[in-house]
Amino acid sequence: MVRITLDLSKSVEKNAEVYFNKSKKAKKKLEKTITALIRIKKRNLRFEKERKEKRKKELEKEEELKNIPEKEWYEKFHWFTSSEDFLVIGGKDATSNEIVVKKHTDPGDIIFHTDIAGSPFFIIKTKGKKPGKATLQETAIATASYSRAWKLGISSAEVFYVNPDQVTKKAKAGEYISKGAFMVYGKKNFLKAELGLAIGLKDNKVMAAALSAVKKHCKEYIEVQQGKEKKSATAKKIQKKIKAHVDDIIRVLPTGGLNIKK
């Protein structure tokens, strides 16, 4: 039951006008309330949508992180798997040269180097097996390509390989051996290597090596040669082909100008 209070001092028309005005105000108030509720509902829906999208991205990121393979010990160095399935590692600088030779070279392994200043040491991890000519040549190519020869624009270089017991930090009398450098004694076996690398994806890891090794282990790959492009520009082009992170690609590229080989 609705109770209406009339002002007896006013006419029926005036009382009706009062209630009409009140109803108009109530209607406007109701409309404002409804509008505010609709606005709040839309805002809540927007917030909920944004929350779901954020959570979706978080789940995708978590899934992506799950799929990233754990780093192997050798990934802190230059590395590749030869076409004959030998692991080959190499130094990136003076410190890592010291480490690969001192800590990761075992009897029976084969050490590669060049006489060019700033050359890395590369090690074929033989595990008691004898590598063939393919692995020897692939390691020579990597050693030459990561040496200063690339930056200097030298298209080929002589690389030598020796046994671990021929490499030492013991210098001749009056000589000093700097960090990352070693004395090599005895017979050296020489190979000529043309500079050039292929970049591919092996087990979700970016691998750079001689074309024959990369062809064996990578479905998609791109060859790089000496040129004028910066690492970052070349890495972006490679990324379109092998779908790897640009930073991971940059890490395996030689120092100096580059070009994609056509």
C-alpha positions in Angstrom: 0.0 0.0 0.0 1.3 3.4 -1.0 0.5 6.3 1.4 0.2 9.8 -0.1 0.2 12.9 2.0 -1.7 15.8 0.7 -1.3 19.5 1.6 -4.9 20.6 2.3 -3.9 24.2 1.9 -3.2 23.5 -1.8 -5.5 22.6 -4.6 -5.6 19.1 -6.0 -3.8 20.4 -9.1 -0.9 21.8 -6.9 -0.7 18.6 -4.9 -0.5 16.7 -8.2 2.2 19.0 -9.5 4.3 18.4 -6.3 4.1 14.7 -6.7 4.7 14.9 -10.4 8.0 16.9 -9.8 9.0 14.4 -7.1 8.4 11.5 -9.5 10.5 13.3 -12.2 13.4 13.8 -9.7 13.1 10.1 -8.6 13.1 9.0 -12.2 16.2 11.0 -13.0 17.9 9.7 -9.8 16.9 6.1 -10.9 18.3 6.7 -14.4 21.6 8.0 -12.9 21.8 5.0 -10.6 21.1 2.6 -13.6 23.7 4.4 -15.7 26.3 4.2 -12.9 25.5 0.5 -12.4 26.0 -0.1 -16.1 29.3 1.8 -16.1 30.5 -0.2 -13.1 29.5 -3.4 -14.7 31.3 -2.5 -17.9 34.4 -1.5 -15.9 34.3 -4.8 -14.0 34.0 -6.7 -17.3 36.9 -4.8 -18.7 39.0 -5.5 -15.6 38.0 -9.2 -15.7 39.0 -9.4 -19.4 42.3 -7.7 -18.6 42.9 -10.1 -15.7 42.2 -13.1 -17.8 44.5 -11.8 -20.6 47.3 -11.1 -18.1 46.9 -14.6 -16.6 46.9 -16.2 -20.1 50.2 -14.4 -20.9 51.6 -15.5 -17.6 50.7 -19.1 -18.3 52.1 -18.9 -21.9 55.3 -17.5 -20.4 55.5 -20.3 -17.8 54.9 -22.8 -20.6 57.6 -21.2 -22.7 60.1 -21.4 -19.8 59.2 -25.0 -19.3 60.2 -25.7 -22.9 63.5 -23.9 -22.7 66.1 -26.7 -22.4 68.5 -26.6 -19.5 71.9 -25.1 -20.3 74.6 -27.7 -20.9 78.1 -27.1 -19.4 79.6 -26.5 -22.8 77.2 -23.8 -23.8 79.3 -21.1 -22.0 81.9 -21.7 -24.8 81.8 -21.9 -28.5 80.6 -25.4 -29.3 79.2 -27.7 -32.0 78.5 -31.3 -32.7 80.6 -32.5 -35.7 79.1 -34.5 -38.6 80.6 -37.6 -37.0 78.9 -36.8 -33.6 81.9 -35.5 -31.7 81.4 -32.7 -29.3 83.8 -29.8 -30.1 84.3 -26.8 -27.7 86.3 -23.6 -28.1 87.3 -20.5 -26.1 85.6 -17.2 -26.6 88.2 -15.1 -24.9 91.4 -15.4 -22.9 89.6 -16.6 -19.8 87.6 -19.3 -21.5 90.7 -20.3 -23.5 92.3 -21.1 -20.2 89.3 -23.0 -19.0 88.8 -25.2 -22.1 92.5 -26.2 -22.1 93.1 -26.6 -18.4 89.8 -28.0 -17.2 88.0 -29.6 -20.2 90.9 -31.3 -22.1 91.4 -35.0 -21.4 94.1 -37.4 -22.7 93.2 -38.4 -26.2 91.4 -35.1 -27.0 92.7 -33.0 -29.9 93.6 -29.3 -29.5 93.3 -26.8 -32.4 94.8 -23.3 -32.7 96.2 -20.9 -35.2 99.3 -18.7 -35.1 97.1 -15.6 -35.6 97.0 -13.4 -32.4 93.7 -13.7 -30.6 92.9 -17.1 -31.9 90.7 -19.4 -29.8 91.7 -22.9 -28.7 89.2 -25.6 -29.9 89.1 -29.1 -28.4 87.6 -32.2 -30.0 86.3 -34.3 -27.1 87.1 -37.8 -28.4 86.0 -40.0 -25.5 88.6 -42.5 -26.6 87.4 -42.6 -30.3 89.3 -41.4 -33.3 87.7 -38.6 -35.2 87.8 -38.7 -39.0 88.8 -36.1 -41.6 85.4 -34.5 -41.5 85.6 -33.6 -37.8 89.2 -32.4 -38.1 88.3 -30.1 -41.0 85.1 -28.9 -39.3 87.1 -28.0 -36.2 89.7 -26.2 -38.3 87.0 -24.1 -39.9 85.5 -23.1 -36.6 89.0 -22.3 -35.2 89.8 -20.1 -38.2 86.3 -18.5 -38.3 86.4 -17.4 -34.6 90.0 -16.1 -34.9 90.9 -12.5 -35.7 91.2 -13.6 -39.4 87.4 -13.0 -39.7 87.6 -9.4 -38.5 90.8 -8.8 -40.6 89.0 -9.9 -43.8 91.3 -12.9 -44.3 89.3 -15.5 -46.2 91.4 -18.6 -45.3 93.8 -19.5 -42.5 96.2 -22.3 -41.6 95.1 -24.1 -38.5 97.2 -26.7 -36.6 96.2 -29.5 -34.2 98.2 -31.2 -31.5 97.9 -33.6 -28.6 97.1 -32.3 -25.1 100.6 -33.2 -23.8 102.1 -30.8 -26.3 100.3 -27.8 -24.8 101.6 -26.2 -21.6 101.8 -22.9 -19.6 105.6 -23.5 -19.1 107.4 -20.8 -21.0 111.0 -20.8 -22.2 113.5 -19.0 -20.0 113.0 -15.3 -20.2 109.5 -15.5 -21.9 106.1 -14.6 -20.4 102.9 -16.4 -21.3 99.8 -14.2 -21.1 96.4 -15.3 -19.9 94.7 -17.5 -22.5 97.9 -18.3 -24.3 99.9 -21.5 -24.2 103.2 -22.9 -25.4 102.9 -25.6 -28.0 105.8 -28.0 -28.4 106.5 -30.8 -30.9 105.1 -31.6 -34.3 102.1 -29.6 -35.5 99.6 -31.0 -38.0 98.3 -28.3 -40.4 95.0 -27.9 -42.2 93.9 -25.0 -44.4 90.4 -23.7 -43.6 88.1 -21.4 -45.5 86.3 -19.0 -43.2 82.5 -19.4 -43.1 79.9 -20.8 -40.8 76.3 -22.1 -40.9 73.9 -21.3 -38.1 71.1 -23.7 -37.2 69.0 -25.0 -34.3 70.0 -28.3 -32.7 67.7 -29.6 -29.9 66.5 -26.0 -29.4 70.1 -24.7 -29.0 71.7 -22.4 -31.5 74.6 -24.1 -33.1 77.3 -22.5 -35.3 79.7 -24.7 -37.2 81.0 -25.7 -40.6 78.2 -26.3 -43.1 78.7 -30.1 -43.1 78.1 -30.3 -39.4 75.1 -28.1 -39.3 73.5 -29.9 -42.3 73.8 -33.1 -40.3 72.1 -31.9 -37.2 69.8 -28.9 -38.1 66.7 -28.9 -40.3 66.8 -25.2 -40.9 70.0 -23.2 -41.2 71.6 -20.1 -42.8 75.2 -19.7 -43.9 77.2 -16.5 -43.0 80.3 -15.1 -44.5 82.6 -12.1 -44.0 80.8 -8.9 -44.9 79.9 -5.4 -43.7 76.7 -6.0 -41.6 76.6 -5.7 -37.8 75.9 -8.8 -35.7 72.5 -7.5 -34.7 71.3 -7.0 -38.3 72.5 -10.4 -39.4 71.0 -12.1 -36.3 67.6 -10.7 -37.1 67.7 -12.1 -40.6 68.8 -15.5 -39.2 66.0 -15.4 -36.6 63.4 -15.3 -39.4 64.7 -18.6 -40.6 65.5 -20.6 -37.5 63.1 -19.0 -35.0 65.6 -18.6 -32.2 66.2 -15.7 -29.8 68.2 -12.9 -31.3 70.6 -12.8 -28.3 71.4 -16.5 -28.6 72.2 -16.0 -32.3 74.4 -13.0 -31.7 76.4 -15.0 -29.1 77.5 -17.6 -31.8 78.4 -15.1 -34.5 82.1 -14.3 -35.2 83.5 -10.9 -34.4 83.6 -8.6 -37.4 81.4 -7.7 -40.4 79.0 -10.3 -41.7 76.8 -11.2 -44.7 74.2 -13.8 -45.3 75.6 -16.2 -47.9 73.2 -16.5 -50.9 
